[in-house]
Amino acid sequence: MISDAQIRAARGLLKWTQAMLAHAAGISVVTLHMIESGNVDPRVSTLAAIQAALEKAGVEFIGSAEEGLGVRLRARRRRR
């Protein structure tokens, strides 16, 4: 599952506020704030919703706990 640091980093890449991500994931801003702060052990379904929203926006989650976790934006496809 994704980490709180990856969520914050992904929002930064997208230039999204917590409110924007919360809306896209269908969760409350308070819940997202608590997850990003590390103050709660989130449900797997909540993390999955956050991950799905970020991936839909173009974020890729990379790495592993052993080699280090990260995020990056997918290359945008050009329209012809």
Backbone hydrogen bonds, N-H to C=O, Kabsch-Sander energy under -0.5 kcal/mol:
donor,donor_aa,acceptor,acceptor_aa,energy
7,I,3,S,-1.9
8,R,4,D,-2.2
9,A,5,A,-2.6
10,A,6,Q,-2.7
11,R,7,I,-2.4
12,G,8,R,-2.0
13,L,9,A,-2.2
14,L,10,A,-2.0
15,K,11,R,-1.2
16,W,11,R,-2.4
21,L,17,T,-2.0
22,A,18,Q,-2.9
23,H,19,A,-2.2
24,A,20,M,-2.2
25,A,21,L,-2.4
26,G,22,A,-1.1
26,G,23,H,-0.6
27,I,22,A,-2.4
32,L,28,S,-2.1
33,H,29,V,-2.9
34,M,30,V,-2.4
35,I,31,T,-2.3
36,E,32,L,-2.9
37,S,33,H,-1.8
38,G,34,M,-0.6
38,G,35,I,-1.1
39,N,34,M,-2.1
40,V,34,M,-0.6
47,L,43,R,-2.1
48,A,44,V,-2.3
49,A,45,S,-1.8
50,I,46,T,-2.1
51,Q,47,L,-2.8
52,A,48,A,-2.5
53,A,49,A,-2.0
54,L,50,I,-2.3
55,E,51,Q,-2.8
56,K,52,A,-2.3
57,A,53,A,-1.2
58,G,55,E,-1.4
59,V,54,L,-2.3
60,E,72,R,-3.4
62,I,60,E,-0.5
62,I,70,G,-2.2
64,S,68,G,-0.9
68,G,64,S,-2.5
70,G,62,I,-2.3
72,R,60,E,-1.8
74,R,58,G,-3.2
